[in-house]
Amino acid sequence: MWFLGLVVLSTNLELLIIQDDVITKDDLKSRFLSEGPQSWHILSEPILNFEGSIVEEYVLLNRVAQNRVRRLHYKLIHDRGLKLVELSLLPSSVVGNATGMNPRYSFGVSRSSESAAESDPFHVYAFSTDTDSGPGHTLSIYQSYLEVSYRIGSMTLDSIVNHPEFELRDIRAVDHNGRAMVRVEFTRSTKNEPPYKYWAILNPDECWAVYQCQEHVSWGTITYTVEYGSSFDGVPFPSKMVFVDADQSGQSVNEHHMSYDEPKKCDAPSKQFTLGAYGLPEPGSAGGGGSWLTASTLFAIGGVLGLSGGIVLWIVSRIRKT
């Protein structure tokens, strides 16, 4: 029996060698660069018309701090220019904060305290007719949580590969948890700064979806691990994502855990994406400015869901650093 086992092992190794001879690095590189961008476009399709929730926990390691757990409920209808993310601080189910967008404006609203009740009124803390700035930028951060299957840090994989200073350093077939995948290493340069370094483990059989990746930043590394438990219209959709911040010595300092609910198509009416949905007057209506807070109160109101000014700055700094 042991002899038969050696024969089988030898045969398997020979097949692997044959496969390696056939699938060269040049072949993998060609497939990655040609198939990747189109595949990542397919991965982006589920969130164009999406409704679902993420439970998010931010863990401060090696510090005395109370970890916060919150639920982010998404409603996105891309072709109508509608986006909405409502936040509640668990275990409460009361929405304490919402950021939304419609074709006319983007907005942020919040209740007045962390222990908000359904009867507490909402106030406007941010408003802009430029949907790409202010609340619109906040929505882009929230949307990045849905893009983890084709994103590394602040950039999607297609934008990295299409960057003029993109350089593919290495690509090879690897075994990842018993499954055949591809590991790529690459850099992206920017003016007056050292090149950003990345590696990623991708599954070509699932639209080159990210299973694990790492980016090097000035203060250390950020490592992302993604799990998939469901599909949305046949497209892989994440069920869990963990990213770990490590300092330059390799010591983990922060962890960010996200668990994804089963997604579904969004068919919400347009009025849910307006200030009126939160009992507030629409821009230009009578008394439209009476109950609004100025945008300068953003960090104070941020405390409603445990997002202190420091954590808000941390989120913004992550986006800017990458």
HELIX and SHEET records of a PDB file:
HELIX    1   1 TRP A    2  VAL A   22  1                                  21    
HELIX    2   2 LYS A   25  SER A   44  1                                  20    
HELIX    3   3 GLU A   45  LEU A   48  5                                   4    
HELIX    4   4 HIS A   78  ARG A   80  5                                   3    
HELIX    5   5 PRO A  135  SER A  144  1                                  10    
HELIX    6   6 VAL A  148  TYR A  150  5                                   3    
HELIX    7   7 LEU A  157  VAL A  161  1                                   5    
HELIX    8   8 PRO A  204  GLU A  206  5                                   3    
HELIX    9   9 SER A  270  PHE A  273  5                                   4    
HELIX   10  10 LEU A  275  TYR A  278  5                                   4    
HELIX   11  11 ALA A  295  THR A  297  5                                   3    
HELIX   12  12 LEU A  298  GLY A  302  1                                   5    
HELIX   13  13 GLY A  303  LEU A  305  5                                   3    
HELIX   14  14 GLY A  309  LYS A  321  1                                  13    
SHEET    1   A13 HIS A 123  SER A 128  0                                        
SHEET    2   A13 SER A 106  SER A 110 -1                                        
SHEET    3   A13 ASN A  97  MET A 101 -1                                        
SHEET    4   A13 LEU A  82  LEU A  89 -1                                        
SHEET    5   A13 ARG A  68  ILE A  77 -1                                        
SHEET    6   A13 ASN A  49  LEU A  60 -1                                        
SHEET    7   A13 SER A 252  TYR A 260 -1                                        
SHEET    8   A13 VAL A 235  ASP A 247 -1                                        
SHEET    9   A13 GLY A 220  PHE A 232 -1                                        
SHEET   10   A13 ALA A 209  VAL A 217 -1                                        
SHEET   11   A13 GLU A 193  ASN A 203 -1                                        
SHEET   12   A13 ARG A 179  THR A 190 -1                                        
SHEET   13   A13 PHE A 166  HIS A 176 -1                                        
SHEET    1   B 7 HIS A 123  SER A 128  0                                        
SHEET    2   B 7 SER A 106  SER A 110 -1                                        
SHEET    3   B 7 ASN A  97  MET A 101 -1                                        
SHEET    4   B 7 LEU A  82  LEU A  89 -1                                        
SHEET    5   B 7 ARG A  68  ILE A  77 -1                                        
SHEET    6   B 7 ASN A  49  LEU A  60 -1                                        
SHEET    7   B 7 LYS A 264  LYS A 265 -1                                        
SHEET    1   C 2 ARG A 151  ILE A 152  0                                        
SHEET    2   C 2 MET A 155  THR A 156 -1                                        
END                                                                             
